[in-house]
């Protein structure tokens, strides 16, 4: 069980909560209450504050976060684990996260694009289906559209976390991360 650090965006409450949670010597520690509408700069500030207190030899779990950029920023600040509905919820609504940016599959621009969803993607759906076909499925309100998009997004998130790990091990995460943040936040 992971106790949860709370305290909204109040540094004094976060610090007090983190100190209390750290004293419990749990298997890992969770950081909660930062994915419910707070500005991202405050979220990052609170993560930094809390991770200065939580033990470094125990997993740190950021609850309910978030976008690919949030995940990379969290990793840079010492977070080890994440969970979020975003890859599947946004996928069900036609938003595809890729290595080169974000695609809204409902946009007309994909109507005649018969290239793969993502040519070098992390999932079998990326090359099995085209952008035009996925767009068609969304417009036809076929459930398969939501399934394909969710599978793609989950595979992308796993790929992103795996790449971050590789770059941490290689010692070049601080060089790779800004480039990746720019790529994944581009609107295609």
N, C-alpha and C positions, 0 to 999 in steps of 0.2 A: 504494500500500500504506500502511496505517495501522499504525504500531507501537502496541502495547497497554500501557497503564499498569496495573501490577498492585500487589499489596501488601496484599491483604485489607483489614482494618479497622485496620491499624497505620499511624498517621500518618507515622512516620519512614520506613517502607518505601514508602508511597505517594509521599511527597515525593521521596525518592531516585529512585524509578522515573520520576516525572513529569519531574524535572529531566533525567534521562538521555534520555527519549523526546523532550522538547522540544528537546534539543540536536541531534537527528537531522534537523531541518528537513524533515520528511516532508510529503506533500500534506495530511494530516490526522492526527488522533491519536485513538486509541480508549481508552476507559476500561473495563477488564474486571474480572471477579471480584467484582462487586457484585450479582449476581442469583442467588446460590446459597444463599440462606437468611439472609443478614445482616439485622439489624434495619434498618428503613427510616431511622431517625434516623442510624444509622452510615453507611448508603449516602449520604444527603444530606450528611453531614459530609465524607465522603471526596470526593464530587463537588466541593464547595466548595474543599477543600484543593487538589485536583488542578487545578481550573480557574483558581486563582490563579497557577499555574505555566505551564500550557500556553498557547501563543500564541493570542491572540484573533483573529488574521487567518487561522486555519486551522480547518476543521471539527472539532468535537469529537463523537465518536460513543460513546454509552453503550450497551454491548453487553448484550443480553438483558433489557432493562427496558422496559416493564412494564405496570402498570395505567394507566388514564387519569390518575389522580392522580400517579403516579410520573413520567409524561411531563411534566405541567405543572410539577411541582417541578423536574425536570431542566432544562426550558427556562428556568425562573427562575434557575437556577444556571449557565446558560451552555452547556448542551448543545444541539447542533444536529441530531443524528441519533440514531435509535433503531432497534432491531429486537427483536422478541419473538414468541414463539409464542402469547402469551396471547389475542389476538383470535380466532385460529382454534381453538386447543386448547379454550379456554373455550366458544367457540361450539359446537364439536362436542359439548360436554357440557351444552348448554342455557342457558348464561349469555350474556345479551345486554346489551351496554353501550349506553346511550342518553344523550341530552342531559339527561334528567331522572332518571337513576339506572340501577341494575342490576336486570335482570329474570331470574329463574330460570324458564325456559319450561316446566319440568316441574311447576311448582306448579299446584294445582287452581284457584287464583283466575283463571287465564287460560282455563279450560275453556269458558266461555260468553262470552268477551270477543271480539267480532267486529270490534273496531276495528283499524285498521292497526297493524303492529308498531311503527312510529314515524311519526306523521302528517306530520311535517316532516323526516323522515330524509334521509340523504345518498345512499341507494341506491334503485334501482327496487324491490327486494324489500320495502322498508319499507311501501309502500302497495299493493303487489300481493297481499300475504298478510296475513291477520289473526293476531292473537295466538292465538286459539282454534285456527286451522288449524295454526300452527307447533307449538303444544303437542300437538295430535293427532299430528303427524308424529313428534315425539320419542317419544311413548308407543307409537306403532306401529313404532318403530325404523326409520323410513324414512330412507335416506341423504339425501334431499332436505332434511330438517330440518337436518342438519349443514352442508349447502351454503348454505342460506338464512342460517343464523346466522353462518357464516363471512363471507359476502359482506356482511351487515349490519355486523358488527363491524369488518371492514377499512375499509369506507366511513366508519364512525363515527370510527375512528382518524385517517383522512385528513382528515375534516372538522375534528376537534379540533385537529390540527396546523395546518391552514389558518387556523382561527379564532385560534389563538395568534399566528400570524404577523401577521394583520390587526391584532390588538390591540397587538403590539409596534410595528408601523409607526405606528399611531395614537397611541402613547405612553400607552395606558391599560391595559397588561397587568397592572400591579400592582393595579389596581382590579378588572378582569375576572376574574383568576385565582382569588382566594378564593371568589368567587361560583360559578365553574364547578367548583371542587374540591368545594364543598358539594353542588352539583347532581349531579355524576356519581358521587359516592360514596354517594348515597341508595339504600337497598334498597327496591325497589318491590314 
